Amino acid sequence: MKKQIITLALITGLLLPLGLFSQDVPPPPPPGHDQTGNQSGGRGAPIGSGLLILLGLGGVYGGYKIYRKKK
């Protein structure tokens, strides 16, 4: 009896959270959608400066690793 309760609790614990990860219905498209082609809902986030920072930090980290390896 105890083994059946543990098995039932384990199965319930593993299967019950699967419903929590389901996706919601997507929001409706913006009002100007598909009037003269697909229009974006707004301006996108700029990635230029973030990309340069990421590449710069990656270069500094790589240079530091090479410097440490030569020591």
N, C-alpha and C positions, 0 to 999 in steps of 0.2 A: 504494500500500500504506500509506504514512504517513497519507494522508487518511482511509482506512478505519479505521485504529487510533484516530485522533483523534476521528472520528465515533462509533465504538463506545464510547470512553472518555467522551465527552460524554453520550451517551444513557444509559449505565450510571450516570454520576454524577448525572444528573437524575432517573432513575427509581428508583434504589436507595433513597434516603432516604424515599420516599413510604411505605414500610412501617413506618418508625420513628415516624410520626405517628399511627398507628392507635390507637383507644381500647381500654382494657381492659374487661373485663366488669364491670358495676356490682356493688357489694357487695350481699349479701342485705339485705332490710328488717329493721329492729330487731324484737325479740321481741314488743313490744306492738302491732305494726302491724295495723290492721284488726280489732281485737277489739271496740271500741266506736267505730268510726270511725277515720280515719287519725290516728295520734298521731305527733307529732314525735319524733325520736330523742334530742333533748336541747334545751337552751335555745339560742336564737339569740343572735348577738352584738348588743349594744345599738348602735343607730346614732344615737340622739338626740344625744349629746354630740359625736360626730364630725361630724354634720351641722351643728351649730351652729358648730363650729370652722371647717369648710369655708366656710360662708356668711360668717362674720366675716372670715376672711382674704380672701375674694373681695371683700367690701365695702371693706376696707382697700386692697387692690390697685387696685380701680376708683377709689377716692378719690384715691389717689396718682397714677394716670394722668391724671385730670381736673385735678388740681393742677399737674402738670408741663405739661400742654397749655396751661393759662392763662398760664403764665409766659412 
